């Protein structure tokens, strides 16, 4: 097997190979790498920007809490406030006087700090009037969420916790602190500084953050979130229970302050949202790459088509030279390498044509004359033995047999003469079915005479098929093969049947014998040899007639041979009808 070589590739494919290696693949690889690197850089930058945004939100929320913590520290050490809440009042007038003197100014901090919504105190002093920011510590308060949640912590330092707002949901934050700075406490006093909801919404609903914000405590319970699908104001909701989608970026900012120790601000954003700008520019990259593809492709196609077309024309004329057609290549004389090759080919064709006319034709004429002379000598030699001499001798023997009343011998000699005449003097290529059947009948009568009662035959021909035309001696080789190889080799008696009929607009000829038959392997070998044109055993006659029919009828010729050992052989031929 010839080894593959680069020069075996056609020129057009080489140009396409150059295009793919030098243009297509580099452009695709460059665009993919550029898009990937840009995408990663933008994503990294976006994550950094989001981290800064998240840190800014955390600082703003901490600043709002620090304002409340600062006020709670001031009030925590306010001796007048302690005196106001500790005093046992004898009358309403006494309480109002003390309220106006020591407590009314407590609301002065609210307008100063936008993060603070209200300031109130809770006490179990039953002599105070519970109004204007003074509230009782009753059973309802003791069972409230904020009271229970800060019970063990507010005595040491201020505590941030959720409290119920107007919607009766835990959606408001307050700073809770126990007022126990002075040790002469006779009543329980609690300071509650409620933060405004605007602090949460303005801080965490940042339009520059393309995702959801979660504020979680040290137990990973969501205290606040911008995710509207989370019922954080109704119950405790674990952040870990949220199923985040794939390709999600999670950013965290943790607090280390005492009153919100280990609280975290968590930002959750989709990676797709981070690179939306790059994805928007993907179409631009695609169209730019498309232009880079189309323009070189058109140039390559134009150049390769021009080269391929001109070279194909040269190859086409070179193949014509094989058939001694020395036509010139028409067209303009170009100055490139292909144009020079075309001019050289035209000159070569013209020169070869002149040489053939001057030398080769003369030699052919001499060879032709010599061949005619040899043929004449052969014909003269063949004519010395005149076939008519044989026919005349056989006719003389037949006539004398008739005179001696040997009719059977005379009939056999007649059949013998007919077979010899048909075999030696091939008069025409096409004969009628009747002529072919008469020849077959002559052959079978001779064989029946030879084998006496060993062989019988039956010929069945539809009347309308007698004058159909078939190739001369196209059936008798199969009958001869059935007689010699089928019946002769048989120990007992045998029979040959010939059936000719019209089926579906075609002529079907069937030759069947009850001879020795053959095995499947031998039958397959014969059929393969017929297709391949090989000679197997003594089947040269069958092979010749098979290929004559094949050449004459082409694809319309159908051949079928079946055989079983000990049962005989059947041959079917199906050919078009010719009248």
Order of alpha helices (4+ residues) and beta strands (2+ residues): alpha-alpha-alpha-alpha-alpha-beta-beta-alpha-alpha-beta-beta-beta-alpha-beta-beta-beta-beta-alpha-alpha-alpha-alpha-alpha-alpha-alpha-beta-alpha-beta-beta-alpha-beta-beta-alpha-alpha-beta-beta
